C-alpha cells in the first residue's frame, strides 16, 4: 500500500509518501513541504496548496491519503488556516476517488512512538528509525506527514478489515433465514 500523508498548514504543508504493509518494513518514497508566502492573500495560498497536492497525487499515485485531523488550539487563526489546507487536500483526493483518513495527533504519536503524548523530537526520531533513514526529515511538518502515512498503513489496514467485518455481519443479519416466509 502506498499512502500520502499530509500535515496541513497554510504556510507549510508537510507531504510524505510511504509504501509498505503491516508486518513488513516500510519505505520512504518521497517527502517535502508545500510552502506559501504569508504575503499572499489566503485564496491564492490555497490555490498554491491545491496545485502542490495535485502534483504529489499525480506523481506518486497513492492508494490512500492520510491527513491530520484538526483539533482545537487556543489560536483560532492557526486553526482556520490548518482547516482550510486540510479541506483542500481532502478535495484533491476525493476528486480522484481516493480514500481519505483523518488521524489525530495523539493517535499518530501513539502509533509511531507508543506514547500519545510524545514530543516532535520523539516522533521524528521514530520516523527516522521506522523508515531506516540516515537523517531526520526536516522541517518537522515533513516528518509529521511521514508519521501520518506510517500510522495509516499500520492502523488503516486493520481499521478497513474491522469495517469490512462489521459490514459483512450486517449483511448476514439482513438476509432472510432459510425456510422463512415466502
C-alpha positions, 0 to 999 in steps of 0.5 A: 500500500502506498499512502500520502500523508499530509500535515496541513498548514497554510504556510507549510504543508508537510507531504510524505509518501510511504509504501509498505504493509503491516508486518513488513518494513516500510519505505520512504518514497518521497517527502517535502513541504508545500510552502506559501508566502504569508504575503499572499492573500489566503485564496491564492495560498490555497490555490498554491496548496491545491496545485502542490497536492495535485502534483504529489497525487499525480506523481506518486499515485497513492492508494490512500491519503492520510491527513491530520485531523484538526483539533482545537488550539487556543489560536483560532487563526492557526486553526482556520488556516490548518482547516482550510489546507486540510479541506483542500487536500481532502478535495484533491483526493476525493476528486480522484476517488481516493480514500481519505483518513483523518488521524489525530495527533495523539493517535499518530504519536501513539502509533509511531512512538507508543506514547500519545503524548510524545514530543516532535523530537520523539516522533521524528526520531521514530520516523527516522528509525521506522523508515531506516533513514540516515537523517531526520526529515526536516522541517518537522511538518515533513516528518509529521506527514511521514508519521501520518502515512506510517500510522495509516498503513499500520492502523488503516489496514486493520481499521478497513478489515474491522469495517469490512467485518462489521459490514459483512455481519450486517449483511448476514443479519439482513438476509432472510433465514432459510425456510422463512416466509415466502 
